[in-house]
Amino acid sequence: MTTTPSIEILRFNTCGSVDDGKSTLIGRLLYDSKSLMEDQLEALQRSADLTGGGQINLANITDGLRAEREQGITIDVAYRYFATPRRRFIVADTPGHVQYTRNMVTGASTANLSVVLVDARQGVTEQTRRHACIAALLGIPHIVFAVNKMDLVDWSEARFLEIRAEIEAFLPKLDAFRDVKFIPISALHGDNVVDPSRNTPWYEGPTLLRHLETVHIASDWNLTQLRFPVQWINRPHRPTDPKLHDFRGFSGQLAGGIVRVGQQVLVLPSGWKTTVREIWTPEGIEPEAFCPQSITLVLEHDLDISRGDMIVDPDQLPGMNTDVLARICWMHTKPLVPGRKFLLKHTTQTVQAVVSSIEHRLDIATFEPQPAPAELQLNDIGEVRIRTSRALIYDGYHTNRMTGSFILIEPGTNATVAAGMLRPPLEPAKLEYTDFVI
Amino acid sequence: MRSSYQLDHLQYLESEAIHVLREVAAEFERPCILFSGGKDSICLLRLAEKAFRPSPIPMPLLNIDTGHHFPELNEFRDRRARELGARLIVRKVEDAIAKGIATPAPGEISRNRLQIPTLLAAIEEFQFDACVGGARRDEEKARAKERFFSFRDAFGQWDPRNQRPEVWNLYNTRVNPGEHMRVFPLSNWTELDVWEYIRKEKLEVPGIYFSHNRLCVRRQGQWLAVNDILPPRPGEEVRELRVRVRTIGDIISTGMIESPADSIDDIIAEVAAARVTERGARADDRTGEAAMEDRKRLGYF
């Protein structure tokens, strides 16, 4: 059994409009936390001498692909890694263009925290509201509004408070975040990014990095409802060890809760009940395991269980239905019209699905739904009704990000066309044989 | 009952990588693992052992031998595969040249580019639909944008502008016949994570990673190992140095670094304090700012 872990990973994404200074901010975090290496600095210096008149451009650290360097924009999601003695960080650098909602959703899907950049001169823009809205939709528990370019507004506390008040006025509509922070910074000069600024004596909060190091993320995973989507059946063929001859394990990543040896569990969709006999974790055979560990379960009874089934706590049933409501982000250039058929991948199950209706399209700047649109276009977010060929075993997205999310795949091209977040089930799974025990 | 239900960074990365490996086993018909014997693929192999135990790793290992490998690496590779009882497939650039699959440009000594057609031919020969590799996003700028499941078209090409969005842990693994997927379970690992995992799991690594005495020649600002295929040219500075490698490529492009680190703990301390990236020691990545991106587009690892 492990002791209290020393170093955790925090995943965050950064969002802002084109010139809000996202790449500069990440460059600054890497630079000031000494995560940049000499050869990277040399390469920066070289390009600075060639094109920048000798001024190092921190944004060049993250703008990786040639097309971006040519166009001077970030076109996709890039991942960056840095560490401090307290935490490891995975940064998803996501672009801020209106048309790139798709990339932001991608970067935000795995984030614990969002950093939304606000240009102190511009104040709250439509983009700020969009970014906050997407972070809320994606169920990110922690959000930071980094009010950037404070140097260009003479470090005005009044300006900072004005922006803060404007954001606080619309946040209740989103009703999403566990904690919200406002930090006045200058990414270009480094104020309040890693080191506290002398220019903001009126600001008593932490620097951005300090906040990233200390924000409480231990309860970001759902540890209350056991959800174990079966991913792979482990049956050793011709094992050398005769004891393994009858071994039959169910491998997967715990999507929720804690599982213990001796615990009664229920298998969906069949409804069979059995008991956990053994838990194989990466650390060895253990009496318990928890989300998000990748484990292998051995059960007391020899049941016919396959990939896509879900093992749950009989007292905490998820929903189970072939007719679901969901919010989706449409990610393809070809618009979505009702009636189209797709493959839907949810946990470890891939089923056929038809979008039977589009209920509304969400205006992510005003947070207002626009009823019954004819179609959803690239980067639109909307609410749809979906019918599936087999029942989904699921939770509402805001209860569990792993059992409440899905993707839509276009058959033939195999393109990923949508990311979906399920609305909570209206009722728990109904079982045909509630007391059936082998 | 434990006091804390939270994974530390290595446990989190391990769980994520195992999930990816099992997804490969469940969703592909003919996957393979690219195994070179280098530190990243050593971790990858360990993760595969853990993902599938007590079953054996349900896919073969593939290595493209450039003919310029360090001999100690190939010995390690073969021994490790034997210990695991895994099937190891080796395809040689030499043979690909003889068959006309790979054609060197006049005077081209490096086998780096020639690995690409050799790998693609092996993929075709065995009809692999997924190749699992040990690449990490922190290695290089172009890799920073790569997906866990990175789609390759019928020509083995990577199109960075047309990548599938990858959300949550829901991987779109679908490919049509002739296309394939490169899969990178270590995407989120850093160089330091890899060494810490090697320490935690007590994994054996080839001796070349540890400090040893070696004849080196100074070329293009780095020390290269003197060898049959890399004899010193007249007038070049040759010295016996106490060196180790930080990253292993071919003999002719792998910079040896002067280092006294002769244990995993020493290496971790050195990496943690390092002021240059590991790829900074590889001539193949220094040829141009877009060097990696160009090779990846063509089907590089």
Interface residues (C-beta under 8 A of the other chain):
Chain A: M1 T2 T3 T4 P5 S6 I7 E8 I9 M37 E38 D39 Q40 A43 S47 T62 G64 L65 R66 A67 R69 I75 D76 V77 A78 Y79 R80 Y81 A83 R88 I90 R102 N103 V105 T106 S109 T110 A218 L223 Q231 W232 N234 R235 P236 H237 P239 D241 L244 F247 G249 S251 G252 Q253 I258 W280 P282 E283 E288 F290 P292 Q293 S294 T296 R307 M331 L343 K345 H346 T348 R401 M402 S405 F406 I407 I409 N414 A415 T416 A419
Chain B: M1 R2 S3 S4 Y5 Q6 L7 D8 H9 Q11 Y12 L13 E14 S15 E16 I18 H19 R22 E23 A25 A26 K50 A51 F52 R53 P54 S55 P56 R137 D138 K141 A142 A144 K145 P160 R161 Q163 R164 P165 E166 V167 W168 N169 L170 N172 R174 V175 N176 S187 N188 T190 L192 D193 A274 R275 V276 T277 G280 E289 A290 E293
